[in-house]
Amino acid sequence: MDRAGPQPSRRRLLKGAVLAAVPYALLPTARAVGRPQAVDFPSAEWQPASTSNYTAANRPSTYSVDRVIIHVTQETYASTLAIFQNPQKKVSAHYVVRSADGHIAQCVREADVAWHAGNWDYNTHSVGIEHEGWVDKPAYFTDALYQESARLTAAICDRYGIPKDRAHILGHYEVPGTDHTDPGPNWDWVRYIRLVNLA
């Protein structure tokens, strides 16, 4: 087969590649889509809620954070994450704690307002923590769940100067206007507050 002309040298090919790449090197780098964000609690895994399910904010500048609200999912851990990621659901919490091992997922940055309490004032001034399980199935409230959740709550209280007591660490059922009963009668508040204070 005849060639159309002499082939360019290796040096010429490399120079051409460098010149072709220069304009791209000068462009700002694009952020990777789906790149994990830094979490507010170091041992948490980033599992972002849909942006349709919370309000972007700049807490504590826009709203002070003065309470933690404890929830029970009434769903599995995986189903809860899927609900928070579904833009049609209009619900989220900052964190979800898995029953079996206490693993924590962060779904909403603490600076943003998660839609978890059913009361706008409480949403704006609180961090919401969901716990995998059902209010009438105490077996879901494992040692690991209590311990890891207490460490998380203690860190949140320390970060915002929240007293580690029942006046500032509330159950969802204590939010004005709610019709929820979680975390329910099987949640051991005495144990939990003790663990938060020991963490």
Backbone as a ProteinNet text record, in pm:
[ID]
protein_1_A
[PRIMARY]
MDRAGPQPSRRRLLKGAVLAAVPYALLPTARAVGRPQAVDFPSAEWQPASTSNYTAANRPSTYSVDRVIIHVTQETYASTLAIFQNPQKKVSAHYVVRSADGHIAQCVREADVAWHAGNWDYNTHSVGIEHEGWVDKPAYFTDALYQESARLTAAICDRYGIPKDRAHILGHYEVPGTDHTDPGPNWDWVRYIRLVNLA
[TERTIARY]
86.3	0	90.4	64.3	143.3	100.2	193.8	162.2	152.9	71.6	48.3	167.5	249.4	363.9	439.9	543.9	622.6	542.3	562	494.9	564	487.5	549.4	636	739.5	830	759.4	816.2	762	764.8	873.7	886.2	777.5	749.8	646.1	507.8	480.6	352.7	336.9	443.3	436.7	415.5	484.1	466.5	322.3	265.3	127	29	55	-32.2	-26.5	94.7	109.2	36.6	52.9	-14.9	-166.2	-213	-357.8	-413	-333.1	-380.6	-375.4	-293.8	-275.5	-406.3	-494.9	-618.5	-701	-703.4	-778.7	-713.5	-582.2	-512.5	-540.1	-570.2	-596.4	-738.9	-828.2	-966.9	-976.6	-1071.1	-1088.1	-1137.3	-1093.6	-1136.7	-1282.6	-1356	-1498	-1508.1	-1606.9	-1630.9	-1687.5	-1640.7	-1690.4	-1834.6	-1918.7	-2058.5	-2065.7	-2142.7	-2160.6	-2043.3	-1949.1	-1834.1	-1880.2	-1833.1	-1878.2	-1836.3	-1925.7	-1893.8	-1836.1	-1764.9	-1716.3	-1837	-1833.5	-1944.5	-1917	-2023.1	-2008.9	-1966	-1994.9	-1955.6	-1858.1	-1732.4	-1626.6	-1653.6	-1723.1	-1743.9	-1869.3	-1939.1	-2059.9	-2023.3	-2112.9	-2103	-2196.8	-2152.6	-2235.7	-2333.2	-2462.3	-2571.5	-2672	-2648	-2725.7	-2873.2	-2954.5	-3097.1	-3113.4	-3225.4	-3257.3	-3263.8	-3213.9	-3220.5	-3364.2	-3458.7	-3601.1	-3658.3	-3578.2	-3629.5	-3572.5	-3505.2	-3455.8	-3436	-3408.9	-3388.6	-3241.4	-3178	-3039.3	-3034.2	-2937.9	-2925.2	-2777.9	-2752.1	-2616.1	-2617.7	-2671.9	-2678.9	-2538.4	-2506.5	-2592.6	-2604	-2551.8	-2565.8	-2710.9	-2780.1	-2918.3	-3016.6	-2992.4	-3075.7	-2983.6	-3006.5	-2929.7	-2973.3	-2882.5	-2913.7	-2910.8	-3028.4	-3035.1	-3102.5	-3124.9	-3183.7	-3154.8	-3164.3	-3153	-3285.1	-3337.1	-3464.6	-3440.2	-3484.7	-3466.3	-3591.7	-3567.7	-3676.2	-3652.4	-3756.6	-3747.4	-3813.2	-3747	-3783.5	-3917.8	-3955.7	-4070.4	-4044.3	-3919.4	-3872.1	-3736.7	-3687	-3550.1	-3454.3	-3328.9	-3224.1	-3219.8	-3214.3	-3205.7	-3329.4	-3446.4	-3569.2	-3572.4	-3521.2	-3518.1	-3429.7	-3311.4	-3222.8	-3289.9	-3359.5	-3428.3	-3538.9	-3610.4	-3715.7	-3654.9	-3545.7	-3481.6	-3425.6	-3390.9	-3334.7	-3442.2	-3567.1	-3678.8	-3734.6	-3721.2	-3764.7	-3913.8	-3992.2	-4136.7	-4177.4	-4088.9	-4126.1	-4130.2	-4049.2	-4050	-4022.9	-3924.9	-3887.1	-3739	-3675.3	-3535.1	-3500.6	-3385.1	-3324.9	-3175.9	-3108.7	-2964.9	-2890.3	-2933	-2862.1	-2959.4	-2908.4	-2980.1	-2882.5	-2926.5	-2842.4	-2898	-2809.7	-2849.6	-2854.2	-2952.4	-2975.2	-2863.8	-2827.7	-2739.7	-2603	-2544.7	-2406.9	-2385	-2491.1	-2476.9	-2415.7	-2401.2	-2345.2	-2431	-2365	-2435.8	-2420.1	-2532	-2531.7	-2572	-2500.2	-2543.7	-2611.3	-2732.4	-2813.5	-2828.6	-2818	-2830.6	-2720.6	-2651.3	-2550.1	-2617	-2548.3	-2604.3	-2631.7	-2560.5	-2583.8	-2719.1	-2773.7	-2901.5	-3016.3	-3138.1	-3257.4	-3322.6	-3312	-3379.4	-3527.2	-3609.6	-3754.1	-3793.2	-3779.1	-3797.7	-3898	-3918.3	-3995.3	-4143.9	-4182	-4321.9	-4358.8	-4259.1	-4279.3	-4162.5	-4191.3	-4085	-3988.1	-4037.7	-3949.7	-3855.7	-3907.4	-3822.8	-3725.6	-3769.7	-3677.5	-3558.9	-3588.5	-3481.8	-3380.3	-3420.3	-3332.5	-3284.2	-3298.4	-3261.7	-3182.7	-3120.4	-3059.8	-3144	-3187.2	-3272.2	-3193.7	-3213.4	-3146.9	-3253	-3256.8	-3346.9	-3274.1	-3347.5	-3293.8	-3373.7	-3304	-3372.3	-3453.4	-3577.4	-3659.1	-3803.8	-3876	-4017.4	-4039.1	-4130.1	-4151.2	-4197.4	-4264.1	-4316.7	-4228.5	-4103.5	-4010.2	-3877.5	-3870.6	-3752.4	-3622.4	-3631	-3508.7	-3424.6	-3486.4	-3411	-3321.5	-3351	-3272.2	-3153.9	-3056.6	-2940.5	-2840.7	-2747.8	-2639.9	-2562.5	-2532.2	-2454.6	-2529.8	-2660.8	-2740.9	-2737.2	-2761.7	-2758.6	-2621.4	-2515.6	-2381.1	-2339.1	-2359.2	-2315	-2402.6	-2531.7	-2620.3	-2584.1	-2551.8	-2514	-2385.5	-2289.2	-2165.5	-2197.4	-2286.3	-2327.4	-2396.2	-2492.8	-2565.5	-2470.8	-2377.5	-2280.6	-2196.4	-2154.5	-2073.9	-2153.9	-2281	-2367.3	-2384.2	-2412.2	-2428.2	-2301.3	-2186.7	-2059.6	-2037.1	-2069.9	-2047.5	-2129.4	-2252.9	-2342.9	-2367	-2300.8	-2321.4	-2458.9	-2513.1	-2645.8	-2630.7	-2707.3	-2701.8	-2743.5	-2676.4	-2700.9	-2806.3	-2928	-3036.8	-3166.2	-3268.9	-3397.1	-3472.3	-3432.6	-3496.6	-3447.2	-3333.2	-3273.1	-3253.7	-3267	-3263.2	-3403.1	-3479.6	-3623.8	-3661.2	-3773.9	-3835.1	-3924	-3944.1	-4030.7	-4169.6	-4215.6	-4349.3	-4362.1	-4249.6	-4251.8	-4254.4	-4250	-4254.1	-4398.1	-4422	-4559.3	-4622.3	-4746.5	-4821.4	-4799.9	-4712.1	-4686.8	-4790.6	-4808.5	-4895.2	-4812.3	-4679.9	-4590.2	-4572.6	-4538	-4517.8	-4373.1	-4287.9	-4150.8	-4065.2	-3967.8	-3915.9	-3995.8	-4102	-4192.2	-4154.5	-4241.4	-4224.4	-4108	-4055.4	-3944.9	-3807.4	-3804.5	-3676.7	-3634.1	-3512.3	-3462.8	-3394	-3472.9	-3421.5	-3314.1	-3332.5	-3234.6	-3099	-3100.8	-2977	-2916.6	-3000.5	-2951.3	-2884.6	-2949.7	-2893.1	-2763.7	-2759.8	-2636.4	-2524.4	-2552.4	-2451.7	-2405.9	-2498.7	-2461.6	-2364.2	-2391.5	-2306	-2171.5	-2163.7	-2037.7	-1954.4	-2014.5	-1943.8	-1833.8
-117.2	0	122.8	217.6	340.4	437	509.5	610.3	744.8	833.1	963.7	1055.1	1032.4	1120	1071.9	1142.8	1100.3	1113.5	1019.1	1020.2	1121.3	1194.7	1289.6	1217.5	1285.4	1226.2	1217.1	1133.7	1118.1	1252.1	1326.8	1457.2	1552.4	1551.4	1640.8	1602.7	1472.5	1426.2	1471.3	1457.2	1497.7	1648	1727.6	1873	1909.9	1843.4	1870.7	1836.4	1724.7	1684.9	1786	1834.6	1934.4	2062.3	2106.6	2228.6	2213	2094.8	2071.7	2071.4	2027.9	2019.8	2153	2246.4	2372.7	2445.5	2464.2	2537.1	2470.2	2336.4	2266	2282	2289.1	2307.1	2444.3	2541.6	2676	2694.5	2601.6	2611.1	2569.3	2628.5	2583.2	2439.7	2364.8	2225	2218.3	2129.4	2111	2021.5	2047	1959.8	1828.1	1722.8	1591.1	1576.7	1526.2	1504.6	1385	1399.8	1290.6	1271.5	1363.7	1353.8	1367	1279	1288.1	1419.8	1479.1	1601.7	1565.4	1659.8	1640.1	1635.3	1543.6	1529.3	1612.5	1643.9	1720.8	1633.1	1504.9	1409.6	1311.7	1308.8	1238.3	1092.5	1016.9	875.5	851.1	956	940.1	920	856.8	837.8	938	1003.2	1100.6	1028.5	1042.9	986.2	1098.8	1187.3	1311.3	1291.9	1367.2	1376.8	1458	1442.1	1525.7	1671.4	1760.7	1903.5	1953.4	1873.9	1908.8	1880	1817.5	1771	1843.8	1956.6	2037.1	2180.1	2270.4	2411.2	2447.1	2495.7	2540.6	2661.6	2662.7	2772.2	2788.9	2870.9	2893.4	2897.2	2789.9	2783.9	2766.2	2818.2	2889.9	3040.1	3089.3	3233.1	3271.7	3192.8	3226.6	3188.5	3076.6	3030.2	2968.1	2997.8	2930.7	2785	2699.6	2557.5	2533	2497.5	2486.3	2358.7	2262.6	2136.5	2024.5	1902.3	1781.5	1708.1	1660.7	1588	1443.4	1352.9	1209	1150	1075.3	1012.1	862	788.5	648.6	639.6	572.5	578.5	515.6	409.1	327.5	267.6	252.5	196.2	131.4	59.4	10.6	125.7	104	202.4	235.2	130.6	151	223	185.9	251	397.9	428.4	567.4	651.8	600.6	674.2	695.3	592.9	604.8	709.6	716.9	817.4	956.7	977.4	1108.8	1148.5	1050.4	1078.4	1094.1	1069.7	1081.9	1224.4	1304.2	1444.5	1462.9	1358.4	1369.4	1360.3	1312.8	1283.7	1406.5	1508.5	1633.6	1608.7	1522.6	1492.5	1456.4	1486.5	1450.2	1465.8	1414.8	1440.7	1459.1	1515.6	1535.4	1402.1	1310.6	1183.6	1067.1	947.9	821.7	725	658.7	562.7	422.9	332.4	194.6	112.9	25.7	-52.1	-153	-232.4	-347.3	-309.7	-200.5	-168.6	-21.8	58	198.9	284.3	229	307	430.6	543.3	670.7	723.2	760.6	830	974.7	1067.2	1207.1	1236.2	1290.8	1314.1	1462.6	1547.4	1692.5	1755.5	1853.4	1924.1	1993.9	2002	2068.8	2216.3	2276.8	2418.1	2438.4	2331.8	2339.9	2294.2	2327.2	2295.8	2169	2060.8	1936.3	1946.7	1876	1878.3	1751.6	1754.7	1633.9	1649.6	1770.8	1787.9	1812.2	1855.7	1890	2024.7	2104.7	2236.4	2322.4	2427	2504.7	2563.1	2617.9	2676	2569.6	2452.2	2345.1	2295.4	2287	2248.1	2343.5	2474.4	2572.5	2573.6	2532.8	2543.6	2408.3	2302.6	2170.9	2089.7	1985.1	1880.5	1755.7	1692.8	1574.1	1446.7	1349.9	1220	1111	1039.8	925.8	798.5	706.6	578.3	467.4	375	264.7	184.4	158	72.5	115.4	51.5	78.4	102.5	193	229.6	110.6	13.3	-100.7	-225.2	-208.1	-320.6	-282.4	-296.5	-250.3	-321.5	-436	-506.7	-422.2	-327.2	-239.2	-141.5	-117.7	-22.2	-94.8	-126.5	-205.1	-120.5	-189.1	-118.9	-30.3	-84.8	-9	115.9	103.3	219.7	327.1	288.3	385.7	452.2	371.6	425	520.8	480.7	566.3	691.2	675.5	791.5	889.3	837	923.9	999.4	933.8	1002.8	1116	1088	1189.6	1306.6	1277.5	1383.3	1465.3	1399.6	1471.9	1566.6	1521.8	1606.7	1727.7	1706	1817.1	1916.8	1864.6	1953.3	2032.5	1968.1	2037.8	2146.4	2114.6	2208.5	2336.8	2324.2	2439.7	2489.6	2431.2	2474	2438	2324.5	2279.4	2199.2	2231.3	2149.7	2005.6	1911.7	1768.9	1717.7	1769.1	1731.9	1714.8	1666.5	1637.6	1762.9	1878	2001.5	2040.6	1985.1	2023.2	1905.3	1783.5	1662.1	1603.3	1622.1	1594.8	1476.7	1416.1	1318.7	1390.5	1329.6	1388.9	1417.1	1329.7	1346.2	1473.8	1532.5	1653.4	1782.2	1772.3	1890.6	1940.6	2067.8	2120.7	2101.4	2054.9	2038.3	1906.3	1820.8	1694.2	1589.6	1493.1	1379.6	1251.5	1265.7	1150.3	1107	977.8	923.1	880.1	894.5	846	938.6	884	747.9	640.8	676.3	578.2	536.6	456.5	419.2	324	259.8	166.2	232.7	361.1	433.4	463.2	424.7	440.6	577.2	676.7	813.5	827	761.3	771.4	720.3	604.9	547.6	639	688.1	768.6	897.6	970.1	1095.6	1067.2	956.8	919.8	896	821.6	794.6	924.3	1014.4	1142.3	1218	1217.5	1290.1	1221	1091.1	1018.3	1021.4	1054.1	1047.4	1151.6
0	0	0	-88.3	-95.3	13.7	69.9	170.5	103.3	157.2	95.6	113.4	207.2	229.8	350.9	387.2	502.7	632.2	721.8	852	943.9	1027.7	1118.7	1221.8	1264.7	1364.1	1500	1588.1	1722.8	1796.2	1778.2	1844.7	1798.2	1671.3	1618.3	1670.7	1683	1737.3	1882.3	1962.6	2102.7	2116.2	2032.8	2037.9	2003.3	1904.3	1865.1	1975.7	2046.1	2156.2	2269.1	2299.3	2404.6	2367.4	2245.6	2201.6	2203.1	2166	2166.2	2307.7	2404.3	2542.5	2615.4	2569.5	2640.9	2666.6	2568.4	2599.5	2709.6	2713.6	2816.6	2953.7	2956.8	3083.6	3143.8	3058.5	3106.6	3157.5	3121.6	3167.2	3312.6	3388.6	3527.7	3528.5	3626.9	3634.4	3677.4	3614.2	3647.1	3769.6	3854.5	3969.2	3921.3	3981.1	3943.8	3991.6	3904.1	3940.1	4034.1	4141	4234.6	4330.1	4329.1	4418.1	4563.5	4653.4	4792.1	4855.8	4930.7	5002	5137.6	5195.2	5331.6	5424.3	5516.9	5611.1	5736	5809.6	5933.2	6051	6043.6	6147	6082.4	6126.8	6053.2	6017.5	6101.3	6067.6	5983.7	5945.9	5863	5716.4	5645.9	5501.4	5434.4	5329.2	5258.5	5166.8	5193.7	5113.2	5090.9	4995.3	4985.7	4954.2	5026.7	4995.4	4868.3	4801.9	4686.2	4731.3	4648.3	4681.2	4685.5	4638.4	4647.3	4785.4	4872.6	5001	5122.2	5101.6	5213.3	5164	5256.2	5222.3	5243.3	5138	5149.1	5241.9	5330.9	5427.3	5462.5	5560.9	5607.9	5760.5	5819.5	5964.5	6021.7	6134.3	6227.3	6200.6	6086.4	6057.7	6031.3	5946.5	5911.5	6022.4	6088.8	6199.6	6303.7	6429.7	6535.1	6543.1	6584.9	6604.3	6753.9	6811.9	6957.1	7007.7	6917.5	6962.9	6862.7	6912.8	6830.5	6842.9	6730.9	6733.4	6691.9	6778.5	6760.4	6695.1	6586.6	6509.7	6499.6	6467.8	6427.4	6290.4	6198.1	6055.9	6020.4	6088.9	6047.2	5907.3	5874.8	5747.9	5773.9	5674.9	5682.9	5652.8	5684.2	5655.6	5506	5422.2	5277	5223	5271.1	5224.6	5266.1	5384.4	5430.7	5339.9	5306.3	5215.5	5079.3	5030.2	4900.8	4907.4	5017.6	5034.8	5031	5103.9	5107.1	4969.9	4888.2	4755.7	4648.7	4685.6	4590.9	4598.1	4491	4496.6	4517	4499.5	4519	4666.3	4752.2	4891.3	4981.7	4955.2	5034.3	5182	5210.8	5348	5351.7	5464.1	5482.3	5629.8	5666.1	5796.8	5771.8	5867.8	5850.8	5851.3	5938.8	5955.4	5964.5	5927.6	5947.5	6012	6120.9	6192.2	6166.8	6121.5	6092.2	6220.6	6232.3	6353.8	6381.1	6284.4	6307.9	6362.9	6310.5	6346.7	6384.4	6385.1	6419.8	6311.3	6191.1	6079.9	6055.3	6027.2	6011.7	5869.9	5809.8	5681	5705.4	5643.6	5645.8	5513.3	5520.8	5401.6	5370.1	5470.4	5455.1	5539.6	5485.3	5563.5	5681.1	5793.7	5911.4	5885	5793.3	5759.7	5692.2	5632.4	5562.1	5652.4	5612.1	5690.5	5634.6	5709.4	5670	5706	5629.5	5652.5	5728.2	5860.8	5940.3	6053.9	6103.5	6226.9	6204	6084.4	6061	6119.9	6154.3	6214	6166.6	6089.2	6025.9	6128.7	6238.6	6339.3	6396.4	6425	6477.6	6370.7	6245.3	6138.1	6130.5	6134.6	6114.1	6228.2	6347.6	6463.7	6517.6	6439.6	6491.6	6390.4	6442.4	6360.4	6383.4	6274.4	6283.8	6261.1	6351.4	6340.2	6334.1	6224.1	6206.9	6249.8	6311.2	6354.5	6287.6	6224	6156.5	6256.7	6221.1	6305.5	6311	6402.2	6423.6	6572.4	6604.3	6745.1	6829.8	6767.5	6843.3	6832.2	6782	6769.3	6835.6	6969.1	7041.7	7003.9	6938.7	6898.2	6802.4	6733.4	6643.6	6719	6846.9	6925.6	6989	6905.2	6945.3	7024.7	7092.5	7162.1	7064.4	6946.7	6847.6	6804	6782.2	6741.5	6850	6976.1	7085.7	7097.4	7093.8	7115.5	7004.5	6880.6	6769.3	6758.1	6781.4	6778.6	6889.7	7007.6	7120	7088.5	7025.8	6985	6887.7	6792.9	6695.7	6765.1	6851.2	6921.9	7008.6	7077	7160	7074.9	6957.6	6868.9	6821	6788.5	6745.2	6860	6979.8	7096.7	7122.9	7113.3	7134.9	7029.3	6905.2	6794.7	6810.1	6858	6865.4	7007.5	7106.1	7244.1	7297.8	7254.4	7297.9	7426.7	7530.7	7652.6	7622.8	7687.3	7662.7	7759.5	7743.7	7833.6	7754	7825.4	7760.2	7718	7766.1	7719.8	7581	7538.9	7410.5	7315.6	7368.3	7285.8	7295.9	7190.4	7193.5	7106.1	7139.1	7051.2	6951.4	6835.2	6733.6	6790.6	6877.4	6936.3	7019.3	7057.7	7140.1	7059.2	6927.9	6842	6834.1	6863.1	6857.3	6719.5	6721.4	6597.6	6526.7	6579.3	6510.9	6548.7	6457.9	6489.1	6500	6510.8	6519.9	6664.7	6680.5	6814.8	6839.1	6739.1	6753.3	6838.9	6908.1	6893.4	6966.8	7034.7	7094.3	7235.2	7298.2	7438.8	7464	7361.4	7379.4	7371.9	7337.2	7332.5	7476	7511.4	7648.2	7662.1	7702.1	7713.3	7821	7934.3	8043	7993.8	7932.1	7877.1	7771.4	7682.9	7571.1	7621.2	7708.5	7759.8	7836.9	7909.7	7980.3	7879.8	7772.1	7669.4	7600.6	7574.5	7512.3	7603.7	7732.4	7826	7850	7826.5	7839.8	7712.5	7600.7	7471.5	7463
[MASK]
+++++++++++++++++++++++++++++++++++++++++++++++++++++++++++++++++++++++++++++++++++++++++++++++++++++++++++++++++++++++++++++++++++++++++++++++++++++++++++++++++++++++++++++++++++++++++++++++++++++++

